[in-house]
Amino acid sequence: MNTWLLNIQQQLSRQILASKLPHALLFAGVPNAGQEKLADWLINVLLCQALHQENVGQEQVVIQPCGQCKTCKLFLNSSYPDHLSIISDKSTIGVDVIRKLSQFFEKTAHIGQAKTALVNHADHMTISAANALLKTLEEPTSNSFIILTTDRSDLLLPTIISRCQRIEVRPPVGEKLLAEFHQQGDDVFVNLSHLNELSDSDAAHAYNEFRTHFIQYLTLHRNRNEVLVALAQHSDGYRWLEKIVVGLMREQSGWQTARSDNTLVKIPDKQQLCHIYNLAQTANTKLKTLVQVNRQFLSEKLLADISFAIRNSDQN
Ligand SMILES: [Zn+2]
């Protein structure tokens, strides 16, 4: 296991040994941060009948499954009957799938150990799927555990997040990129968990470019086309937009000092930024939850709405 996962394993091991593991957990982090690995480990630990403790440092212990007992063998073989995995690659997770999950928990366990379910990419749930899951999270059956993983926790319903123990999986980040973002005034330590652009230099470059274009669009009404192309074609475009607007709102509130590239031009006031943020968030949710959405059209509409919001301010 990677070093940054080991700390989380220790924490979870302590909770398990003290019988204080909650029945729903959410592992969140950048893509491939290790949240799936952790989920796999935890589920195996919850099912294994012959756990052992591994010393990993001064009085630090991590519980490990044996890999040999009947339940371990079944689990490793993907044929353990009291576990349900919902693995989504690109497609959405619909309400039918989540209803099956609820029914799965209502039935008594075959083997008599814990019942577990895994929902990978929980952010792929449609709104109605998420609402169905909420009911299951609110009415836990005994000795049952639901593990969610995501690399886009910003797209999860807050009510889902609040019912889970949320664990941020944070791999170390290149010093250089950290410094770069620090200079820009980005609150890296708060946002680290969902920033591809922090762990990938191409993404960092694309993000910086988009940020410059968007701010010029807001302040000078330039670069509409560049902004549109990024929104319509870059998979992170909508999230970036939200992040940038949040950053501008912070500057407006005096939480962070304004940067030199903003000081000479008028940026929209707090109320307008808030409005723009809501527009961006609504569009992002649509993009995520509607099956047949035209991204190009959605992006054009979003920019038209933002443009309208700024133009209104110019006339006042
Ligand atoms: Zn075992």
Residues whose N, C-alpha, C, O or C-beta is under 5 A from the ligand:
A	BS01	ZN	C48 Q49 A50 P65 C66 G67 Q68 C69 C72
